[in-house]
Amino acid sequence: METRTLFMIGNGFDLAHGLRTSYMDFFNYLRELSQSLLSGSNYSFTRYINCSPDEIQKILEHPVSIGILSILNLADTSKMNVWYTYFEHVISEKQSIDTWIDFEKELQAAIQKIDEDSHPEGKYGVDAITIFKAYLNCCEDFNNYPKNIDRLFSQLKSNRTPHPRLFYSNTTLEELLRKEAALFLYDELRRYTFCFELYLACILPILPPTFRQNTNKPLQLLFETNSSKNFLLSFNYTTTAQNRYSKNMTAQYIHGKLRDPDELEKYMLDPAFQLLTPLILGFHSNDSKSDTNPTPFLFFEKFFQRILHGTKDDVYRWTKSAPYNCNLETIIYGHSLDITDEDIIRYIFEKSYSIKVYYHKQSALPSLITNLVSIFGREEVNRIHSQGKLSFIPAELLNVPAQEVDYAFT
């Protein structure tokens, strides 16, 4: 009987190669970049990245670093990207956002609060701009929002009817204002995501690794069953697995894949180009109450973005193309199995004959089990584990080298 292998990897895979791809790596780069360039000193930069003075200068003077400062308006608090402002506040309170899952949950909390509190009883009872400032911690003179939001709110307060040539006749002012607010926040998130794409594609390659590797392929044993019939399902934006282990392996980057660095740098200051980033950055929601009347804040959900960017279909086609009597073995490394990717995880577990989950450290194992219980329930997790379909394996058995930094899978 034929056996095919599905490799499912998350950010922990990149971290195991010493790559600075965690959310805090990105945010620390933004924060220290801003402080270093604006103060004229690179002293604070060395707190997070152990670089030589020449390396630091190379990072600071890189055209992409200068471009990111401009795209996010980091030098002007009245125009600063609202998501940078928001996460700066969150991190100042919590000291850190440990994983990408934590980042997604913070994003979800902000969107849900704005969506729910900005229209009590179906109407905007508070100025939308006041909401942005309060919930996203923007400064008092923040004015980066589209001016038509102010215009719509003024019409709403004065009970005026929108001109029929400008709006659909069956659309209320409240609905228009809500849509404009959602679009503004979504565009801001796309620009923020684009800067992360710039960071990964152009800055990450010149950053020193977080630890010295004994080999360029520390997870070679993971791919010992490598075959042209196998499949890589990556939740990462980077192409680390293909670059280092198997360029010919069929792969799907379900959250999008980095574009060419030269192209990114060439067009990075084009506002339209910034909004076209293919990277998916959002959250998962099980709330189906609004399905009959979808909210414009649906833009922020990952399933919506996957459909929009066409990143979801390959793994389904691959599993369906397998012979009828084919056994599917799934190997998972560096993914937290959190409910934020519930739809994909359910599908993969349903189709798999066996599932091997590698974990980096013993303290991560309880979270992996708990996350699966959140998706399937305790009885189902217990059943598939008892039957031997699901197993948890220490990553140290793959001879992963000792690391100088500690991290959680994401």
C-alpha atoms as one frame of an Amber mdcrd trajectory, in Angstrom:
protein
   0.000   0.000   0.000   1.375   3.401  -0.988   2.229   5.947   1.706   2.514
   9.670   1.083   3.783  12.247   3.550   2.400  15.677   4.298   4.859  17.983
   6.051   3.035  20.707   7.970   5.300  23.426   9.369   4.821  26.635  11.338
   7.062  29.431  12.526   8.863  27.117  14.958  10.502  25.563  11.900  12.177
  28.844  10.947  13.109  29.523  14.555  14.823  26.129  14.715  17.114  27.415
  11.969  18.033  30.526  13.937  15.911  32.863  11.831  14.429  35.961  13.461
  10.864  35.431  12.234   8.823  35.773  15.423   6.457  38.713  15.818   8.666
  40.190  18.548  11.677  39.974  16.208   9.766  42.080  13.699   8.392  44.520
  16.251  11.741  44.970  17.991  13.251  45.757  14.595  10.580  48.412  13.971
  10.884  49.919  17.429  14.656  49.998  17.511  14.847  51.157  13.905  12.616
  54.087  14.733  14.483  55.030  17.907  17.922  54.589  16.371  17.321  56.604
  13.227  15.374  59.372  14.915  17.827  59.747  17.793  20.926  59.360  15.624
  22.198  56.585  17.892  22.260  52.835  17.384  22.845  51.990  21.046  19.332
  50.666  21.654  19.490  48.476  18.549  22.076  46.210  20.147  19.724  45.299
  23.003  17.821  42.942  20.734  20.224  42.052  17.964  23.817  41.156  18.716
  25.522  42.825  15.768  28.812  44.499  15.154  28.722  48.304  14.570  29.248
  47.737  10.853  26.360  45.265  10.691  24.074  47.624  12.576  24.951  50.471
  10.240  24.216  48.244   7.251  20.749  47.492   8.655  20.002  51.124   9.510
  21.104  52.437   6.130  19.367  49.774   4.087  16.858  51.391   1.678  14.118
  49.121   3.007  14.684  50.381   6.562  14.291  53.955   5.329  11.221  52.905
   3.335   9.534  51.254   6.311   9.960  54.422   8.360   8.077  56.294   5.641
   5.362  53.678   5.020   4.402  53.429   8.694   4.974  57.164   9.342   7.031
  56.263  12.406   8.398  59.814  12.690   4.957  61.449  12.953   2.548  60.308
  15.679  -0.351  62.162  14.031  -0.050  59.914  10.962   1.572  56.803  12.418
   0.165  53.454  11.308  -2.606  52.613  13.772  -1.568  48.959  14.135   2.001
  49.861  15.027   0.568  52.252  17.624  -1.797  49.619  18.961   0.785  46.853
  19.293   3.308  49.252  20.785   0.771  49.879  23.552  -0.017  46.162  23.987
   3.664  45.260  24.256   4.346  48.090  26.700   1.672  46.571  28.970   2.491
  42.877  28.477   6.242  43.243  27.797   5.980  40.780  24.917   3.685  39.041
  22.438   5.085  35.546  22.672   3.870  33.951  19.439   2.111  34.777  16.185
  -1.000  33.173  17.689  -0.898  35.727  20.510  -0.538  38.478  17.921  -3.603
  37.224  16.035  -5.635  37.097  19.244  -4.688  40.679  20.109  -5.727  41.741
  16.605  -9.028  39.907  16.996  -9.702  41.533  20.372  -9.184  45.014  18.923
 -11.392  44.414  15.873 -14.203  42.840  17.879 -14.186  45.689  20.372 -14.320
  48.319  17.633 -16.979  46.412  15.702 -19.217  45.863  18.729 -18.810  49.137
  20.607 -18.860  51.473  17.623 -22.480  50.818  16.737 -24.622  50.171  19.849
 -28.136  49.104  18.874 -27.136  49.270  15.215 -26.085  52.914  15.199 -22.812
  54.695  15.717 -23.263  56.393  19.040 -19.644  57.541  19.210 -17.464  59.315
  16.662 -15.564  56.624  14.746 -12.337  58.611  15.104 -12.754  58.744  18.867
 -13.042  54.968  18.776  -9.794  54.632  16.844  -7.983  56.880  19.270  -9.375
  55.150  22.354  -9.023  51.518  21.310  -5.894  51.765  19.176  -4.137  54.252
  21.468  -3.546  56.879  18.808  -2.469  60.349  19.884  -5.047  63.147  20.232
  -4.054  64.867  16.987  -4.157  61.637  14.970  -5.439  62.514  11.478  -4.368
  59.658   9.214  -7.935  58.467   8.609  -9.826  59.236   5.356 -11.652  62.556
   5.497 -14.881  61.004   4.220 -15.213  59.306   7.622 -15.505  62.756   9.219
 -17.967  63.817   6.532 -20.167  60.762   7.036 -20.144  61.203  10.787 -21.127
  64.858  10.427 -24.051  63.827   8.232 -25.024  61.182  10.753 -25.041  63.667
  13.634 -27.154  66.138  11.673 -29.551  63.390  10.489 -28.937  64.313   6.843
 -29.638  61.861   4.026 -26.732  60.958   1.724 -27.001  62.187  -1.838 -28.552
  59.408  -3.965 -25.922  59.855  -6.685 -23.159  59.163  -4.189 -24.531  56.184
  -2.294 -26.815  53.236  -2.823 -30.353  54.216  -1.905 -30.788  51.240   0.434
 -27.585  51.891   2.409 -27.833  53.776   5.698 -25.295  56.301   6.917 -24.454
  53.992   9.810 -23.614  51.189   7.387 -21.519  53.483   5.210 -19.578  54.798
   8.170 -18.989  51.302   9.477 -17.743  50.142   6.082 -15.395  53.103   5.695
 -13.994  52.477   9.180 -13.393  48.796   8.398 -11.729  49.594   5.058  -9.451
  52.148   6.662  -8.339  49.713   9.381  -7.898  46.920   6.845  -5.741  49.088
   4.562  -3.632  50.050   7.563  -3.188  46.366   8.387  -2.182  45.608   4.787
   0.513  48.306   4.937   1.708  46.908   8.255   1.778  43.410   6.736   3.657
  44.725   3.703   6.356  46.060   6.012   6.651  42.600   7.523   7.086  41.234
   3.999   9.860  43.793   3.425  11.492  42.785   6.705  11.459  39.061   5.915
  12.545  39.382   2.289  15.157  42.148   2.556  16.274  42.604   6.180  16.133
  39.068   7.598  18.887  37.794   5.251  21.381  40.315   6.654  20.535  39.694
  10.323  22.788  37.316  12.275  21.085  34.051  13.357  19.926  33.670  16.948
  22.359  30.795  17.492  25.315  29.163  15.774  24.262  26.075  13.868  26.329
  22.909  13.733  24.919  22.217  10.296  23.070  24.068   7.579  20.381  21.372
   7.658  19.599  20.674  11.327  16.284  18.975  10.481  17.515  16.711   7.701
  16.069  13.645   9.467  12.618  15.190   9.268  12.695  14.837   5.505  14.181
  11.360   5.314  10.989  10.183   3.569  11.393  12.884   0.924   9.683  11.996
  -2.342   8.245  13.813  -5.315   4.865  12.485  -4.175   5.116  14.209  -0.796
   3.688  17.627  -0.001   4.779  20.616   2.089   2.027  22.647   3.753   3.733
  25.735   5.126   2.110  28.306   7.387   5.244  30.422   7.011   5.896  33.160
   4.482   9.518  32.112   3.999  10.758  29.270   1.792  13.259  27.850   4.296
  12.171  24.213   3.961  12.333  24.152   0.173  15.558  26.149  -0.014  17.444
  23.906   2.413  15.914  20.484   1.993  13.953  19.921  -1.185  13.518  22.497
  -3.911  11.452  20.035  -5.936   8.919  19.228  -3.245   5.380  20.305  -4.078
   4.496  23.067  -1.618   1.641  25.288  -0.624   2.157  28.497   1.357  -1.282
  28.794   2.839  -0.616  32.228   4.338   1.144  33.522   1.238   4.770  33.566
   0.108   7.361  36.342  -0.047   7.802  38.100  -3.356  11.105  38.917  -5.045
  13.209  41.235  -2.818  14.306  43.414  -5.731  10.712  43.937  -6.827   9.655
  44.765  -3.275  12.401  47.330  -2.851  11.757  48.887  -6.265   8.050  49.533
  -5.708   7.854  49.748  -1.910   6.867  53.439  -1.810   3.953  52.950  -4.207
   0.798  53.063  -1.999  -1.130  50.784  -4.368   1.696  48.224  -4.410   1.783
  48.174  -0.609  -1.849  47.060  -0.441  -1.200  44.158  -2.816   0.951  42.152
  -0.422  -0.024  38.468  -0.730   0.714  37.718   2.910  -2.286  36.709   5.011
  -2.412  38.233   8.455  -5.660  37.959  10.367  -7.557  35.779  12.816 -10.007
  32.885  12.933 -13.524  33.274  14.297 -16.210  30.674  14.998 -18.896  33.322
  15.318 -21.519  32.522  12.711 -24.196  34.837  14.077 -23.389  37.500  11.501
 -23.407  35.119   8.508 -26.853  36.315   7.421 -25.672  39.913   7.581 -21.870
  39.845   7.208 -19.926  42.663   8.805 -17.281  44.560   6.775 -14.850  43.560
   9.517 -14.948  40.108   7.912 -11.930  41.342   5.921  -9.758  40.586   8.939
 -10.592  36.875   9.113  -8.059  34.452   7.664 -10.587  32.355   5.750 -11.681
  35.506   3.870  -8.097  36.459   3.031  -7.250  32.895   1.941 -10.128  32.969
  -0.536  -9.214  36.490  -1.662  -5.590  35.571  -2.329  -6.267  32.032  -3.573
  -3.916  30.268  -1.121  -6.243  27.571   0.198  -6.913  25.047  -2.550  -3.676
  23.149  -3.265  -3.695  20.887  -0.202  -7.268  19.829  -0.943  -6.445  18.978
  -4.548  -3.322  17.073  -3.476  -5.133  14.879  -0.946  -7.930  14.153  -3.416
  -5.440  13.191  -6.126  -3.963  10.378  -3.998  -4.891   6.783  -4.894  -7.889
   5.345  -3.090  -5.845   2.966  -0.918  -3.051   5.475  -0.185  -2.072   6.107
   3.448  -1.409   9.731   4.354   1.225  10.280   7.018   1.330  13.810   8.435
   4.447  15.199  10.112   4.001  18.466  12.036   6.884  20.651  13.159   6.790
  24.145  14.629   3.013  24.657  14.515   1.056  25.285  17.714  -2.119  23.539
  16.445  -4.105  26.486  17.730  -7.789  26.952  16.943  -6.892  29.922  14.709
  -6.120  27.354  11.974  -8.976  25.047  12.937 -10.432  24.521   9.456  -7.152
  23.298   7.966  -6.196  21.225  11.014  -9.556  19.446  11.004  -9.212  18.571
   7.342  -5.643  17.267   7.654  -6.425  15.157  10.744  -9.486  13.686   9.071
  -7.494  12.604   6.002  -4.403  11.316   7.842  -3.645   7.696   8.654  -0.991
   8.754  11.174   0.019  12.114  12.658   3.403  12.815  14.240   3.733  16.083
  16.152   7.280  17.176  17.025   7.630  19.501  20.011  10.664  21.587  20.889
  10.519  21.415  24.676   8.545  19.522  27.288   6.758  22.655  28.507   5.232
  23.111  25.026   3.514  19.719  25.029   0.589  20.657  27.357  -0.319  23.575
  25.086  -0.299  21.361  21.994  -2.636  18.852  23.636  -4.894  21.586  25.010
  -5.143  23.269  21.613  -6.203  20.006  19.979  -8.835  19.481  22.675 -10.189
  22.959  21.870 -10.651  21.870  18.260 -11.761  18.234  18.537 -12.856  17.748
  22.150 -11.172  15.568  24.765 -12.837  12.305  23.748 -11.692  12.523  20.124
  -8.132  13.517  21.048  -7.972  10.677  23.558  -9.350   8.232  20.977  -6.926
   8.977  18.155  -3.985   9.074  20.581  -4.967   5.777  22.220  -5.315   4.128
  18.834  -1.824   5.266  17.835  -2.971   7.608  15.091  -1.633  10.651  16.959
   1.814  10.733  18.574   3.960  13.453  20.154   7.726  13.232  19.639  10.527
  15.330  21.207  12.275  17.363  18.503  15.623  16.529  20.098  15.346  13.106
  18.444  15.949  14.944  15.163  19.274  16.202  16.569  18.187  19.845  16.616
  21.257  21.768  17.862  21.241  23.512  21.211  20.006  27.073  20.964  20.925
  30.268  22.697  17.376  31.584  22.760  14.152  30.034  23.939  10.968  30.215
  21.928   7.484  28.802  21.699   6.104  27.252  18.554   3.605  29.301  16.669
